């Protein structure tokens, strides 16, 4: 089955005075400002190359979600919801994306005490705890 790449950014040769590129997504065309295009591309590159680097992926998804880079505004991915974006772009449920965001936040909380967790599954149980207890539980694991 051929992958639908209609969401991909189509950048056309720009005249010097232009400040935006064109994005095609589904059946509409919008203008993308270069800074937003850059942020979205940077976040998507992190997710694409680092599905095994859960902290970077979670942080990139967090930024896409919080800055609403998935929506239909100029410079964004062109989806109505974060859920639609995750499913279409990453074949990932919204729940899994939120889980990745949550464990990245926990891992960031553990950074000051050293020994960064190696995987998402190791961190996931700590997500239910408040930040101070997350650090205590991580240190007590031995």
C-alpha positions as CSV (number, residue, x, y, z in Angstrom):
1,X,0.0,0.0,0.0
2,X,1.4,3.4,-1.0
3,X,1.9,5.8,1.8
4,X,-0.2,9.0,1.6
5,X,2.3,11.8,1.6
6,X,-0.1,14.7,0.9
7,X,0.6,16.2,4.2
8,X,4.2,16.8,3.3
9,X,5.5,20.3,3.0
10,X,5.8,21.4,-0.6
11,X,8.3,24.2,-0.8
12,X,8.4,26.1,-4.1
13,X,11.2,28.4,-5.3
14,X,10.6,31.6,-3.4
15,X,11.0,35.1,-4.7
16,X,13.2,37.3,-2.5
17,X,10.2,39.2,-1.2
18,X,8.3,36.1,-0.2
19,X,8.2,35.1,3.5
20,X,6.1,31.9,3.2
21,X,6.1,28.6,1.5
22,X,3.1,26.6,0.4
23,X,1.8,23.5,2.2
24,X,-0.7,21.1,0.7
25,X,-2.8,19.1,3.1
26,X,-5.8,17.1,2.0
27,X,-7.8,19.4,-0.3
28,X,-6.6,22.8,0.8
29,X,-3.5,25.0,0.5
30,X,-2.3,27.3,3.2
31,X,0.7,29.6,3.6
32,X,3.4,28.7,6.1
33,X,5.6,31.2,7.8
34,X,9.2,30.1,7.8
35,X,9.6,30.1,11.6
36,X,6.6,27.9,12.1
37,X,7.6,25.6,9.3
38,X,11.0,25.3,10.9
39,X,9.6,24.5,14.4
40,X,7.2,21.8,13.0
41,X,10.0,20.3,10.8
42,X,12.4,20.2,13.8
43,X,9.8,18.5,16.1
44,X,8.8,16.0,13.4
45,X,12.4,15.1,12.7
46,X,13.0,14.3,16.3
47,X,9.9,12.0,16.4
48,X,10.9,10.4,13.1
49,X,14.5,9.6,14.0
50,X,14.0,9.0,17.7
51,X,11.0,6.7,18.3
52,X,13.5,4.9,20.6
53,X,14.6,8.1,22.3
54,X,11.5,8.6,24.3
55,X,12.5,11.8,26.1
56,X,13.2,13.6,22.9
57,X,10.0,12.2,21.3
58,X,7.9,13.1,24.2
59,X,9.2,16.6,24.4
60,X,8.7,17.1,20.6
61,X,5.1,15.8,20.9
62,X,4.6,18.1,23.9
63,X,5.7,21.1,21.9
64,X,3.6,20.1,18.9
65,X,0.6,19.7,21.1
66,X,1.1,22.8,23.3
67,X,1.9,25.1,20.5
68,X,-0.9,23.5,18.4
69,X,1.5,23.0,15.5
70,X,-0.8,20.2,14.4
71,X,-3.7,22.5,13.5
72,X,-4.8,24.1,10.3
73,X,-3.2,27.5,10.9
74,X,-0.5,28.7,8.5
75,X,2.8,26.9,9.3
76,X,1.2,24.0,11.0
77,X,0.6,20.4,10.1
78,X,-3.0,20.9,8.8
79,X,-5.0,18.7,11.1
80,X,-8.1,19.5,13.1
81,X,-7.0,17.8,16.3
82,X,-3.9,16.5,18.0
83,X,-5.4,13.0,17.8
84,X,-5.9,13.2,14.1
85,X,-2.4,14.4,13.6
86,X,-0.9,11.6,15.7
87,X,-2.9,8.9,13.9
88,X,-2.2,10.2,10.4
89,X,1.4,11.3,10.8
90,X,2.8,8.7,13.2
91,X,0.2,5.9,13.2
92,X,0.1,6.6,17.0
93,X,-3.0,6.9,19.2
94,X,-3.5,10.2,21.1
95,X,-3.4,8.1,24.3
96,X,0.0,6.8,23.4
97,X,1.2,10.2,22.4
98,X,0.1,11.6,25.8
99,X,1.8,8.7,27.5
100,X,5.1,9.6,25.6
101,X,4.7,13.2,26.7
102,X,4.0,12.1,30.3
103,X,7.0,9.8,30.6
104,X,9.3,12.4,29.0
105,X,8.2,14.9,31.7
106,X,8.9,12.3,34.4
107,X,12.3,11.6,32.9
108,X,13.1,15.3,32.8
109,X,12.1,15.4,36.5
110,X,14.6,12.6,37.2
111,X,17.5,14.3,35.4
112,X,18.8,16.3,38.4
113,X,19.4,13.0,40.4
114,X,21.3,11.4,37.5
115,X,21.0,8.0,35.8
116,X,18.5,8.8,33.1
117,X,16.0,6.0,32.5
118,X,16.7,3.8,29.5
119,X,13.2,3.3,28.3
120,X,9.6,4.5,28.4
121,X,8.4,1.4,30.1
122,X,10.7,1.9,33.1
123,X,9.4,5.4,33.7
124,X,5.7,4.8,33.1
125,X,4.9,3.6,36.6
126,X,6.4,6.7,38.1
127,X,4.0,9.0,36.1
128,X,1.2,8.4,38.7
129,X,3.3,10.0,41.5
130,X,3.9,13.6,42.3
131,X,7.4,14.9,41.2
132,X,9.1,14.7,44.6
133,X,7.9,11.1,45.0
134,X,9.0,10.2,41.5
135,X,12.6,11.1,42.5
136,X,12.3,9.2,45.8
137,X,11.0,6.1,44.1
138,X,13.7,6.3,41.4
139,X,16.4,6.6,44.0
140,X,15.0,3.8,46.1
141,X,14.9,1.3,43.2
142,X,18.5,0.4,44.0
